[in-house]
Amino acid sequence: MKKIEAIIRKSKFFAVKDALHQVGVNFFSYWDVTGVGNEKEGHVYRGISYSTSDIQRRYLSIVVNDSFEEATIQAILKSAATGEVGDGKIFVSNIEESYRIRTGAKGGDTLN
């Protein structure tokens, strides 16, 4: 099993969610986060300068069976990309075991 963590633009969340559902990833957790990125200059909108040193993003935590890893990553890459600085990051790590609390079952079947 793999844990896929993605930090994406908030504006791309619904596109990413739809893309994940299309490849069969129907359960994941997410929350709003603030981070600091590489972009150093501010933006001007309607004559007001905004600092972009603190960046609002959405953080997704997804655990999938190994067979879903590549499809999950590709879904995020394609749906979250704008081609501009600040599109986000994806991190992948191994999950040793999972348990379903209700039944006590363990292993990859608990993800379905």
C-alpha positions as CSV (number, residue, x, y, z in Angstrom):
1,M,0.0,0.0,0.0
2,K,1.1,3.6,-0.6
3,K,0.2,6.9,1.0
4,I,0.0,9.7,-1.5
5,E,0.1,13.2,-0.1
6,A,-0.6,16.1,-2.4
7,I,-0.5,19.8,-1.8
8,I,-2.5,21.6,-4.5
9,R,-4.1,24.9,-5.3
10,K,-7.5,25.3,-3.6
11,S,-8.9,26.4,-6.9
12,K,-8.0,22.9,-8.4
13,F,-9.6,20.8,-5.6
14,F,-12.8,19.9,-7.4
15,A,-11.0,19.0,-10.6
16,V,-8.6,16.8,-8.6
17,K,-11.5,15.2,-6.7
18,D,-13.4,14.4,-9.9
19,A,-10.2,13.0,-11.5
20,L,-9.6,10.7,-8.5
21,H,-13.2,9.5,-8.6
22,Q,-12.8,8.7,-12.3
23,V,-9.8,6.4,-11.6
24,G,-11.5,4.6,-8.7
25,V,-10.1,6.5,-5.7
26,N,-13.3,7.2,-3.7
27,F,-12.0,7.9,-0.2
28,F,-9.4,10.4,0.9
29,S,-8.9,13.0,3.6
30,Y,-8.2,16.7,2.9
31,W,-7.7,19.9,4.8
32,D,-6.8,23.5,4.2
33,V,-3.2,24.4,5.0
34,T,-0.9,27.5,4.7
35,G,2.7,27.2,3.6
36,V,5.6,29.2,2.4
37,G,6.8,28.7,-1.2
38,N,9.5,29.8,-3.5
39,E,7.6,32.7,-4.9
40,K,9.0,35.9,-3.4
41,E,7.1,38.7,-5.2
42,G,3.6,39.8,-4.5
43,H,0.6,40.1,-6.9
44,V,-1.5,43.1,-7.7
45,Y,-5.2,42.7,-8.0
46,R,-7.4,45.7,-8.7
47,G,-4.7,48.0,-7.6
48,I,-4.0,46.3,-4.3
49,S,-0.8,44.5,-3.7
50,Y,-1.1,41.1,-2.0
51,S,1.8,39.2,-0.4
52,T,2.2,35.6,-1.7
53,S,4.8,34.6,0.9
54,D,2.0,32.7,2.8
55,I,0.2,30.4,0.4
56,Q,-3.2,28.9,0.9
57,R,-3.4,25.4,-0.3
58,R,-5.3,22.2,0.1
59,Y,-3.6,19.1,1.5
60,L,-4.8,15.6,0.4
61,S,-3.9,12.4,2.1
62,I,-4.8,9.2,0.1
63,V,-3.9,5.6,0.9
64,V,-4.2,3.2,-2.1
65,N,-3.2,-0.3,-3.0
66,D,0.0,-0.5,-5.0
67,S,-2.0,-1.2,-8.2
68,F,-3.7,2.3,-7.9
69,E,-0.5,4.3,-7.2
70,E,0.3,5.3,-10.8
71,A,-3.3,6.1,-11.8
72,T,-3.7,8.2,-8.6
73,I,-0.5,10.2,-9.2
74,Q,-1.4,10.7,-12.9
75,A,-4.9,11.9,-12.0
76,I,-3.5,14.5,-9.6
77,L,-0.7,15.6,-12.0
78,K,-3.1,16.1,-14.9
79,S,-6.0,17.8,-13.0
80,A,-4.0,20.0,-10.7
81,A,-1.5,21.5,-13.2
82,T,-1.8,25.1,-14.4
83,G,1.8,25.3,-15.6
84,E,2.6,28.2,-13.3
85,V,4.8,28.4,-10.2
86,G,2.8,27.1,-7.1
87,D,1.0,24.1,-8.6
88,G,2.0,22.0,-5.6
89,K,3.8,18.8,-4.7
90,I,3.1,15.1,-4.4
91,F,4.8,12.8,-1.9
92,V,4.6,9.0,-1.9
93,S,5.5,6.8,1.1
94,N,5.0,3.1,2.0
95,I,2.2,2.0,4.4
96,E,3.0,-1.1,6.3
97,E,-0.5,-2.1,7.4
98,S,-4.1,-0.9,7.6
99,Y,-7.0,-2.0,9.7
100,R,-10.7,-1.6,9.4
101,I,-11.9,-0.5,12.9
102,R,-15.5,-1.8,12.5
103,T,-14.5,-5.4,11.6
104,G,-10.9,-5.7,12.7
105,A,-9.9,-6.8,9.2
106,K,-6.4,-5.9,8.1
107,G,-4.5,-5.5,4.8
108,G,-5.2,-4.0,1.4
109,D,-8.9,-5.1,1.4
110,T,-9.6,-2.6,4.1
111,L,-9.2,0.2,1.6
112,N,-12.3,-0.8,-0.4
